[in-house]
Amino acid sequence: MSEPRAWPTRRAAPVVSVVAALVGAALVVGLALGLGASWFRASAPQSGPPTATSTATATSDDDARQLAALTALLDARARAATDHDRRAWLATVDPDSTAFAARQAAAFDNFAAVPFASWSYEFLNRAPQLSQERVATLGGHPWVARVLAGYELKGFDSTRSTVEQYLTVVRRDGRTYLADDTDGGSAPQPWDLGRVHVVHGDHVLAMGTASKATLSRYAAAGDRAVDRVGQVWGSAWSKGAVLVVPRTQAEFGKLLLRGANGLDQVAAVTTGDLGATTTADAQQAGVGRAGNDRVVLNPGAFARLGGTGQRVVLTHELTHVAVRQSTTAAVPIWLSEGFADFVGYRGAGVSQRVGAGDLLVLVRTGHGPKALPGADDFDPTKTTIAPSYSGAWLACSLIADTYGTDRLVALYRLSAKAAGGADPQARLSAAFPDVLGVSEATFTKQWRHYLSELAAE
């Protein structure tokens, strides 16, 4: 599902997976929904040093001069970020804009530990003109540039992750500066929220405003989850992941550009670009597409899960990372989330009657599902999402129990191949008889009967 937002549509919309909280021995669930804008909007990898490139044609000599000056300024700023050169970074900031300068100094200090492989800017277009009052306040012939600010993490990213920013540009004493980033809808990045700490695990990089002790625990747990995912999905992915851990749920919501509604149901989110360009290195490694995925944890909800719940959630989310890196198309949401839960629950010691207790209560009272869950059933702003996760998990469990885990994986892989322009549901419907020898409609009847049997036990 894609949420409409006032953001550019020229980039692939990220796919997001959400896992609702496992409280005690209740349940773990997950969600895949597309956000029209997140703090990631990846573009194709670029060769050579990062630059600020124009996608617009100058309409006058003044426009051309302004654009050339902005390009030079953003190139200098990109070099300062990758070189961790604080003086050069602050030299791009308007000395008269003291509040903005203070924020920029703090942001630079906040990302000092982040292992950037690259930093870049891409000019998109000019924003609407500033008000006369704002022009008078700023001085310096101000104008606002709409850009994508991008970066790659060393050792993890094979494509840039970008966020949209509106940068206010001024010219003073013959020099061009940035004077603000609030004259438009600039989206926050982790270092805009506070000091970012970084912990390296064997497979996982954990970073965020949470404490280093918290990051260390989660990096170790993420390493174990990577191994569990590989046991089911195989090794044709990077076998690495980035965990982002903010301090509070409020920060979690800011990073996702979401309000508080429904976030208490969410323990973690996996975000990145599905269908990004595959690099030569990714192809050589057997990875299906370039990666920039992040698993973002909701700190309060995740901490409440306890050891078993955290194990299941992390394994669930890293299943999404593995699948997205080694497939080329989306699948219906029940298969995506059900498969991730299947891998997550595997070996965790949680029975189906306990893990899916919420759904089985509905079945016993005659309110069970009539069809496999769809996108709206996984939207925490519209409904209680836990029963939908349970239903998707039990559907994938039924396939694995009846036909074998290898057939479940084969069904997913065949459904996730982009071919002939077919939509996700059409591909899955075609894959059912090819892999399992039954139609999806027949399987749905089997699944409903399976739920009734579990509810009756």
ZIMO-V135197 format. One record per backbone hydrogen bond with DSSP energy under -0.5 kcal/mol. NH is the residue of the N-H (numbers start at 1). CO is the residue of the C=O. E is the energy in kcal/mol with one decimal. If there is no record, write none. Layout:
# ZIMO-V135197
NH,CO,E + NH,CO,E
This chain:
# ZIMO-V135197
3,34,-1.1 + 4,2,-0.5 + 7,5,-2.1 + 14,35,-0.6 + 15,272,-1.5 + 16,33,-1.8 + 17,270,-1.7 + 18,31,-3.4 + 19,268,-2.1 + 20,18,-0.5 + 20,29,-0.5 + 23,21,-0.7 + 24,22,-0.6 + 26,23,-1.7 + 29,20,-1.1 + 31,18,-1.7 + 33,16,-2.8 + 33,31,-0.5 + 34,1,-2.7 + 35,14,-1.1 + 36,3,-0.6 + 36,34,-0.5 + 38,40,-0.6 + 39,255,-0.7 + 41,162,-1.0 + 43,160,-0.7 + 53,51,-0.7 + 53,121,-0.6 + 55,123,-0.6 + 58,56,-0.5 + 64,60,-2.3 + 65,61,-2.5 + 66,62,-2.8 + 67,63,-2.7 + 68,64,-2.4 + 69,65,-2.4 + 70,66,-2.4 + 71,67,-2.5 + 72,68,-2.2 + 73,69,-2.3 + 74,70,-3.0 + 75,71,-2.2 + 76,72,-2.1 + 77,73,-2.1 + 78,74,-2.5 + 79,75,-2.3 + 80,76,-2.1 + 81,77,-2.0 + 82,78,-2.2 + 83,79,-2.4 + 84,80,-0.5 + 84,81,-0.7 + 85,80,-2.7 + 86,84,-0.9 + 89,85,-2.1 + 90,86,-2.5 + 91,87,-1.4 + 92,89,-1.3 + 93,90,-1.6 + 94,178,-3.1 + 97,94,-1.3 + 98,96,-1.3 + 101,97,-2.5 + 102,98,-2.1 + 103,99,-1.9 + 104,100,-2.5 + 105,101,-2.3 + 106,102,-2.1 + 107,103,-2.6 + 108,104,-2.3 + 109,105,-2.1 + 110,106,-2.3 + 111,107,-1.7 + 112,109,-1.0 + 114,111,-1.4 + 116,114,-1.8 + 117,152,-3.3 + 118,152,-1.2 + 120,150,-2.8 + 122,148,-1.8 + 123,53,-1.5 + 124,146,-2.9 + 125,146,-1.3 + 127,144,-2.6 + 135,131,-2.5 + 136,132,-2.3 + 137,133,-2.1 + 138,134,-2.4 + 139,135,-2.8 + 143,169,-1.8 + 145,167,-3.0 + 146,125,-3.0 + 147,145,-0.6 + 147,165,-2.8 + 148,122,-2.2 + 149,147,-0.5 + 149,163,-2.7 + 150,120,-3.0 + 150,148,-0.6 + 151,161,-2.0 + 152,118,-1.7 + 154,115,-3.1 + 156,153,-1.8 + 157,153,-2.3 + 158,291,-2.2 + 159,291,-0.9 + 160,43,-0.6 + 161,151,-2.5 + 163,149,-2.2 + 165,147,-2.6 + 167,145,-2.7 + 167,165,-0.6 + 168,166,-0.5 + 168,180,-2.7 + 169,143,-3.7 + 170,177,-2.2 + 171,140,-2.3 + 172,175,-2.6 + 175,172,-2.0 + 177,170,-2.7 + 178,92,-2.5 + 179,168,-3.3 + 180,168,-0.9 + 184,182,-0.6 + 186,184,-1.0 + 187,164,-2.0 + 192,189,-2.2 + 193,190,-1.7 + 196,110,-2.3 + 197,195,-0.6 + 197,208,-3.0 + 199,206,-2.9 + 201,199,-0.5 + 201,204,-3.6 + 205,241,-2.4 + 206,199,-2.9 + 206,204,-0.5 + 207,205,-0.5 + 207,243,-2.9 + 208,197,-1.9 + 210,245,-2.0 + 215,211,-2.3 + 216,212,-2.4 + 217,213,-1.8 + 218,214,-2.1 + 219,215,-2.5 + 220,216,-2.0 + 221,217,-2.1 + 222,218,-2.5 + 223,219,-2.1 + 224,220,-1.7 + 225,221,-1.8 + 226,222,-2.2 + 227,223,-1.5 + 228,224,-1.7 + 229,225,-2.4 + 230,226,-2.1 + 231,227,-1.2 + 232,228,-0.7 + 232,229,-1.3 + 233,229,-2.8 + 234,230,-1.3 + 237,235,-2.2 + 241,203,-1.4 + 243,205,-2.9 + 243,241,-0.5 + 244,295,-3.0 + 245,207,-2.3 + 245,243,-0.5 + 246,244,-0.5 + 246,297,-0.7 + 252,248,-1.9 + 253,249,-2.5 + 254,250,-2.0 + 255,251,-2.4 + 256,252,-1.3 + 257,254,-1.1 + 258,253,-2.7 + 263,260,-1.8 + 265,262,-1.7 + 266,263,-1.7 + 267,19,-4.9 + 267,265,-0.5 + 268,19,-0.9 + 269,296,-2.7 + 270,17,-1.9 + 271,269,-0.6 + 271,294,-2.7 + 272,15,-0.6 + 274,272,-0.5 + 275,273,-0.5 + 276,273,-0.8 + 283,279,-2.3 + 284,280,-2.5 + 285,281,-1.7 + 286,283,-1.4 + 287,282,-3.0 + 288,325,-1.1 + 289,325,-1.9 + 290,276,-0.5 + 294,271,-2.6 + 295,242,-2.7 + 296,269,-3.9 + 296,294,-0.7 + 297,244,-2.6 + 297,295,-0.5 + 298,267,-2.6 + 299,297,-0.9 + 302,298,-2.9 + 303,299,-2.2 + 304,300,-1.6 + 305,302,-1.2 + 306,303,-0.8 + 309,305,-0.7 + 310,306,-2.6 + 311,307,-2.0 + 312,308,-2.3 + 313,309,-2.8 + 314,310,-2.6 + 315,311,-2.2 + 316,312,-2.7 + 317,313,-2.8 + 318,314,-2.6 + 319,315,-1.6 + 320,316,-1.5 + 321,317,-1.7 + 322,318,-2.4 + 323,319,-2.8 + 324,320,-2.7 + 325,321,-1.8 + 326,322,-1.1 + 326,323,-0.5 + 327,323,-0.5 + 328,416,-1.7 + 329,416,-1.1 + 335,332,-0.9 + 336,332,-1.9 + 337,333,-2.8 + 338,334,-2.1 + 339,335,-2.3 + 340,336,-1.7 + 341,337,-2.3 + 342,338,-2.4 + 343,339,-2.4 + 344,340,-2.2 + 345,341,-3.1 + 346,342,-1.3 + 348,345,-2.8 + 351,349,-0.6 + 355,351,-3.2 + 356,352,-2.4 + 357,26,-0.5 + 357,354,-1.4 + 360,356,-2.3 + 361,357,-1.8 + 362,358,-1.1 + 363,359,-2.1 + 364,360,-2.4 + 365,361,-1.5 + 366,363,-1.6 + 367,362,-3.2 + 377,374,-0.8 + 378,375,-1.8 + 379,376,-1.3 + 380,378,-0.8 + 382,379,-1.9 + 383,379,-1.6 + 385,383,-0.7 + 388,385,-0.7 + 389,385,-1.6 + 390,386,-2.2 + 391,387,-2.5 + 392,388,-2.3 + 393,389,-2.8 + 394,390,-2.6 + 395,391,-1.7 + 396,392,-2.1 + 397,393,-2.6 + 398,394,-2.3 + 399,395,-1.8 + 400,396,-2.4 + 401,397,-2.8 + 402,398,-2.3 + 403,399,-3.0 + 404,399,-0.8 + 404,400,-1.2 + 408,404,-1.6 + 409,405,-2.4 + 410,406,-2.4 + 411,407,-2.6 + 412,408,-2.0 + 413,409,-2.8 + 414,410,-2.5 + 415,411,-2.1 + 416,412,-1.7 + 417,414,-1.1 + 418,416,-0.6 + 419,417,-0.7 + 422,419,-1.5 + 427,423,-2.3 + 428,424,-2.3 + 429,425,-2.5 + 430,426,-1.9 + 431,427,-1.8 + 432,428,-1.8 + 433,429,-0.7 + 434,430,-0.9 + 435,431,-2.6 + 436,432,-3.0 + 437,432,-1.0 + 437,433,-0.5 + 438,432,-0.7 + 443,439,-2.3 + 444,440,-2.4 + 445,441,-1.7 + 446,442,-2.0 + 447,443,-2.8 + 448,444,-2.3 + 449,445,-2.1 + 450,446,-2.2 + 451,447,-2.4 + 452,448,-1.9 + 453,449,-2.1 + 454,450,-2.3 + 455,451,-2.6 + 456,452,-1.5 + 457,453,-0.8 + 457,454,-0.7
